[in-house]
């Protein structure tokens, strides 16, 4: 599996998949907390859309947020897209789109269907499942399969990925 979601159907139960390394174009944020997320995502996706429009990158999958560190404290965040080839480094305002990667890993995955406020309970389900499978790696990814501006909240799909060691 090289790019998620590889399945057109949601992962309705926690599942283990092998994920190959995925080349990405990302904007990185360091030392943030959950309270800052909505403003960060709004600005990041605006900059990413501008980079796409100007040809700095060619996405080949759904946008994502990759969290590295403690979700209950401070963590680092990469907001971006999987891409074809190497993106051109692109700066707009104080945001820079640069290269990145989602590392290859044996990964627990679960699709959350519904509004974003349902994500914490889905993460709990996936975390409990992943803990029973082995130690997690310390990063976690949300793949935003549905566009919230074009999809009713109750139909939104977010694939949650929790890499294992």
URPE-V17105 format. One line per field, one symbol per residue. phi: phi as a letter, one per 40 degrees, with the letter a starting at -180 (. if undefined). A space follows every 50 residues. Layout:
phi = ???
This chain:
phi = .babccccccccbdbcbcbcdbcbbbbbbbgbbdccdccccdcccccccc ccccgcabcbaccabbbbhcccbcacbbbabcbcgccccbbbgbbbcbca acccacbcbacbbhcccccdccccdcccccccciccchbabbbccbcccb bddcbdbbccbbcbc
